Structure formats: structure tokens, C-alpha cells
Amino acid sequence: MQSDKKVDATIVAGDLHQLLSATPLKPFDDAVLDFFNSLSKRLVSVREYSDVATFGFWCRRASLLKEKENYSSLDLGTRLGRGIIFHSTPSNVPVNFAYSFAAGLLAGNANIVRLPGKDFEQVTIITGAVKELMSGEHSDLAPYACFVKYPPDKTLHDFYSSVCDVRVIWGGDNTIAELRESPLKPKATELTFADRYSIAVIDALEYNLSEDKKKIAQDFYNDTYFSDQNACTSPRIVFWLGNENDINDAKELFWQNVGALANEKYDLAPVQAVGKLAAFYKTVVCVLSYFKTGVCVLSYSRD
């Protein structure tokens, strides 16, 4: 039920009034590439947050020029961005907003980015660096970025949806349904990222023969524990291939290595523990229901 209490958006970085009058740029504009290269230099050394450093490494000029090659079949010199993009980014993946923003700016658009509702230090680091660069040496791009933060509110959804030419919705089915109650301009378009889930398939024999099992554990940890299994790329189920002996040996070594990493790095907050226990109980009920009726239906909210 929508509350009558007024909700204001907090402008974390950028100037909305400037943005509303920004003109589209060419895709992979030199000024944009220069900006991201400067941003990369500031972020790539942030060692305490590997996801920030990874984004910094990705947005360096050489990396983006390689990305540009994927569009070599298009005449980018004659194209322009669509206008203003409103990004509603997920609350459970700290740096997702930065990639969404980067894609929008690289395509030549001005970007209103709704930041995650949760307080992530990674968000503060990246938006702080963007704000500093766009108020200094890259001030020419200041009209192309506005980072806002607000809880779900239809009035604000309505406003940002009404001024955009493209709406990008991350966060799953519930968020998409909520934002679609806010109309777009007649010629505007929309990109959505609905609920989706991943699995992992491991060949037991290949795993047993691998020389760097710790790296495999680290990669699995990054995909799974780093986002607390909330990202759509996080495996929900692990399937093992091979004969029983190989599988038993592989599972023991694999989970031993993953467990050691989790014990060292993973911080399980009380609210997360309650959520996992609730999910476990739902699964138990589903399994019992399946054996009794042959039907099993589970519904999870990604929010």
C-alpha cells in the first residue's frame, strides 16, 4: 500500500537540471573514453574492494576500445545516443549500478542512476570519484550523470520515468512490475532484467586432475558468496558429473577449499541467517509437498 508520506530523492552526485537539457553524444565518444580512463586510474588501486578494482580495470581506455570492436559492423560515427536513460539498479550487487551507468554513457546517453537502497562503501567510492572528476577535469560530462537514491516511491518513479527515453530495470520480476505502473513517454523504450538463476556443472574427473584447486574455490566464492548468492550469476545448484568415486573425492576437496575461504572471508549477518533459514524451511515444505502430491511450487522475492 502506497504511503501518503512525501519521499524525496537524494542527489548523491550530478545535476538533474543540467542533465535534462543534455544533447546525445556519439557512442564511444573520445571525451567519454578519457573520462573512464581517468576513473579507472582512481579505482583500480582500491584493494579493499575487489569488485571496485575490477570495474576500474574494465573501464580503462584499452579495455573499452576492445569493447568498441564488438560494434565494428555499425557505423558509429553517424549514430547518437537515444537521450536520457533512467537506470533502476539492484539493491544486492554493489557495483552493478556502475556498469549500467557506463554502458549508458558509452552509448552516448545522459544517465539518471537510481542507486542501491542499501549502504555500500563501494557505491560511495565510485560515485565520489565520478563526482570529483566531473566537477574538475571532465566537467564537460557533468550533464550526463545524475546519481539519485530513494526508497520505492511511485511519485518519484513516475517523474524519472516520464523524462527518460529509455528505462533500464534491474532487480527482478517484482521490481519490473512495480516500475511498470509508472508510464513512459510514447516513444520511450525499456530494457528489463527479470528473475533468472544459474547452476554450476563440475566434471569430477577434470576437477580432480586440476592443478589449482584453490583458484577454482576462489572463483566459486566470488560468484556465490561475494553477492551472498543473490546475483543471477550465482549458482543455486551444483551438479557433479562422473563416476561415484571421482565425485566423492572431488566434492570433499572442493567443499573443503570453499569452506576454508568462507570461514576466512564470509560474514553472515543475523538478517541473512534468518533469510537462509526461511528459504531452507520453504525448500523442505516443497520437497515434502512434492512427495505427497507430485507438485512443487516455490516463489522467492529477489528484493
C-alpha positions in Angstrom: 0.0 0.0 0.0 1.5 3.3 -1.0 2.1 5.7 1.9 0.9 9.3 1.7 4.1 10.5 3.3 6.3 12.5 0.9 9.5 10.9 -0.1 12.4 13.0 -1.5 15.2 11.7 -3.7 18.8 12.4 -2.5 21.0 13.6 -5.3 24.3 11.8 -4.5 26.2 13.2 -7.5 25.3 15.2 -10.6 22.9 18.0 -11.5 19.5 16.9 -12.7 18.6 20.2 -14.3 21.7 20.2 -16.5 21.0 16.6 -17.4 17.5 17.3 -18.6 18.9 19.6 -21.3 21.9 17.4 -22.3 22.2 16.5 -26.0 23.1 12.9 -27.1 26.8 12.0 -27.8 28.3 9.7 -30.3 28.9 6.1 -29.0 32.4 5.7 -27.5 33.0 9.4 -27.7 36.6 10.4 -27.1 35.6 12.6 -24.1 33.8 9.6 -22.6 36.8 7.3 -23.1 39.1 9.9 -21.5 36.7 10.1 -18.5 36.6 6.4 -17.9 40.3 6.1 -18.3 40.7 8.7 -15.5 38.1 6.9 -13.4 40.0 3.7 -14.0 43.2 5.1 -12.5 41.3 6.1 -9.4 39.5 2.8 -8.8 41.9 0.1 -10.0 44.1 0.5 -6.8 41.1 0.1 -4.4 42.4 -3.2 -3.0 39.9 -3.5 -0.1 37.1 -4.0 -2.6 37.9 -6.3 -5.4 34.7 -5.5 -7.3 35.6 -1.8 -7.4 39.1 -2.6 -8.6 37.6 -5.0 -11.2 35.3 -2.3 -12.5 38.3 0.1 -12.6 40.3 -2.4 -14.7 37.4 -2.9 -17.0 36.8 0.8 -17.8 40.4 1.7 -18.8 40.7 3.0 -22.3 42.3 -0.1 -23.8 39.6 -2.3 -22.5 36.8 0.0 -23.8 38.4 0.3 -27.2 38.4 -3.5 -27.4 34.7 -3.4 -26.4 34.1 -1.0 -29.2 35.4 -3.6 -31.7 32.3 -5.6 -31.0 30.3 -3.0 -32.9 32.6 -2.7 -35.9 29.7 -3.7 -38.2 27.9 -0.5 -37.2 28.8 3.0 -38.5 29.2 4.5 -35.0 30.3 7.8 -36.5 26.8 8.5 -37.8 25.0 7.4 -34.6 23.9 9.2 -31.4 22.6 8.1 -28.1 18.9 7.9 -27.6 18.8 10.7 -25.0 18.1 10.1 -21.2 18.3 6.7 -19.6 16.8 6.0 -16.2 18.6 3.1 -14.6 16.9 1.4 -11.6 19.7 -0.8 -10.3 19.5 -3.8 -7.9 20.0 -3.5 -4.2 22.0 -6.7 -3.8 25.0 -6.2 -6.1 27.0 -3.1 -5.0 28.8 -2.3 -8.3 26.1 -3.2 -10.8 25.0 0.4 -11.0 28.4 1.4 -12.3 28.4 -1.0 -15.2 24.8 0.1 -16.1 25.9 3.7 -16.0 29.0 3.0 -18.0 27.0 1.2 -20.7 24.6 4.2 -20.9 27.3 6.8 -21.2 29.4 4.8 -23.7 26.3 4.6 -25.9 26.1 8.4 -25.8 23.3 8.9 -23.3 22.7 11.1 -20.3 22.1 8.9 -17.2 19.8 9.1 -14.2 21.0 6.2 -12.0 18.9 5.1 -9.0 21.5 3.7 -6.6 21.0 0.6 -4.4 18.9 1.2 -1.3 21.5 -0.5 0.9 24.5 1.5 2.0 27.6 0.0 0.3 31.0 1.6 0.6 31.7 0.6 -3.0 28.9 2.9 -4.1 30.4 5.8 -2.1 33.8 5.2 -3.6 32.7 5.1 -7.2 30.2 8.0 -7.0 32.7 10.1 -5.1 35.3 9.5 -7.9 32.8 10.3 -10.6 31.7 13.5 -8.8 35.2 14.7 -8.4 36.2 14.1 -12.0 33.0 15.7 -13.4 33.5 18.7 -11.2 37.1 19.0 -12.4 39.0 17.9 -15.4 35.9 16.2 -17.0 33.3 18.9 -16.3 32.2 18.7 -19.9 30.5 15.4 -19.0 28.8 16.7 -15.8 25.4 17.0 -17.6 25.5 13.3 -18.4 25.3 11.7 -14.9 23.0 12.1 -12.0 23.0 9.6 -9.2 19.9 9.5 -7.0 18.9 7.5 -4.0 15.4 7.0 -2.7 13.2 4.2 -1.3 10.4 2.7 -3.6 8.0 5.6 -4.3 5.5 5.8 -7.1 5.7 9.6 -7.4 9.4 9.5 -7.9 9.1 6.5 -10.2 6.6 8.5 -12.2 8.8 11.5 -12.5 12.0 9.8 -13.6 10.1 7.5 -16.0 8.3 10.5 -17.6 11.6 12.3 -18.5 13.6 9.3 -19.8 13.9 8.0 -23.4 15.0 4.5 -22.1 14.2 2.9 -18.8 16.5 0.1 -17.6 15.2 -2.0 -14.8 17.3 -4.4 -12.8 16.2 -6.4 -9.8 13.7 -9.0 -10.9 10.1 -9.5 -11.6 8.7 -7.7 -8.6 10.7 -4.5 -9.3 9.7 -4.6 -13.0 6.0 -4.9 -12.1 6.3 -2.0 -9.6 8.1 0.3 -12.1 5.8 -0.5 -15.0 3.0 1.2 -13.0 4.8 4.4 -14.0 4.2 5.3 -17.7 6.9 6.2 -20.2 6.8 8.7 -22.9 5.1 7.4 -26.1 8.4 6.9 -28.0 10.4 5.7 -25.0 11.6 2.1 -24.7 12.6 -0.2 -21.9 15.2 -2.9 -21.1 14.4 -5.3 -18.2 16.4 -7.9 -16.3 13.8 -10.3 -14.9 14.3 -13.1 -12.4 16.9 -15.7 -13.5 19.0 -18.3 -11.9 22.3 -20.1 -12.6 23.6 -23.5 -11.9 27.2 -24.9 -11.8 28.2 -28.1 -13.5 31.5 -29.7 -12.4 33.2 -32.6 -14.1 34.6 -34.5 -11.1 37.5 -36.1 -13.0 38.6 -32.8 -14.5 38.4 -31.2 -11.1 40.5 -34.0 -9.5 43.1 -33.5 -12.2 43.2 -29.7 -11.9 46.4 -28.3 -10.5 45.0 -25.1 -8.9 42.0 -26.2 -6.8 42.4 -23.1 -4.6 41.8 -20.8 -7.6 38.7 -22.8 -8.5 37.4 -22.4 -5.0 38.2 -18.6 -5.1 36.3 -18.2 -8.4 33.3 -20.1 -7.0 33.5 -18.0 -3.8 33.5 -14.8 -5.9 30.5 -15.9 -7.9 28.5 -17.2 -5.0 29.4 -15.8 -1.6 30.5 -12.3 -2.7 26.9 -11.4 -3.5 25.5 -13.7 -0.9 24.1 -15.9 -3.7 21.8 -13.0 -4.8 23.2 -12.3 -8.2 21.7 -14.0 -11.2 25.1 -15.4 -12.0 25.3 -17.1 -8.5 24.8 -20.8 -8.8 21.8 -22.1 -6.9 22.6 -25.8 -7.5 25.9 -27.7 -8.2 25.7 -30.7 -10.4 28.5 -33.2 -10.4 29.4 -35.3 -13.5 31.4 -38.6 -13.4 31.6 -41.9 -11.6 30.8 -42.2 -7.9 34.4 -42.4 -6.6 35.5 -39.4 -8.6 32.5 -37.4 -7.5 33.0 -38.3 -3.8 36.7 -37.3 -4.0 36.0 -34.1 -5.9 33.2 -33.0 -3.6 35.3 -33.5 -0.5 38.2 -31.4 -1.8 36.0 -28.8 -3.4 33.8 -28.0 -0.4 36.9 -28.2 1.9 38.5 -25.4 -0.1 35.4 -23.4 -0.4 34.6 -23.8 3.3 38.1 -22.6 4.2 37.5 -19.4 2.2 34.1 -18.9 3.6 35.4 -19.2 7.2 38.1 -16.7 6.4 36.1 -14.1 4.4 32.3 -14.6 4.6 30.5 -12.5 7.2 27.0 -13.9 7.9 24.8 -11.1 9.3 21.8 -12.1 11.5 19.2 -10.9 8.9 21.0 -13.1 6.3 20.9 -16.1 8.6 17.2 -15.7 9.2 16.6 -15.4 5.4 18.6 -18.5 4.7 16.7 -20.5 7.4 13.4 -19.4 6.0 14.5 -20.4 2.5 15.6 -23.8 3.9 12.2 -24.3 5.5 10.4 -23.4 2.2 12.5 -26.0 0.4 11.7 -28.7 3.0 8.0 -27.9 2.7 8.3 -28.0 -1.1 10.0 -31.4 -1.1 7.5 -32.9 1.3 4.7 -31.5 -0.8 6.2 -33.0 -3.9 6.4 -36.5 -2.4 2.8 -36.1 -1.3 1.2 -34.5 -4.3 3.8 -34.6 -7.1 3.6 -30.8 -7.4 6.1 -28.3 -6.0 5.9 -24.5 -6.4 8.2 -22.0 -4.8 8.1 -18.3 -5.1 11.1 -16.1 -3.9 11.4 -12.4 -3.9 14.8 -11.1 -5.0 14.3 -7.9 -3.1 
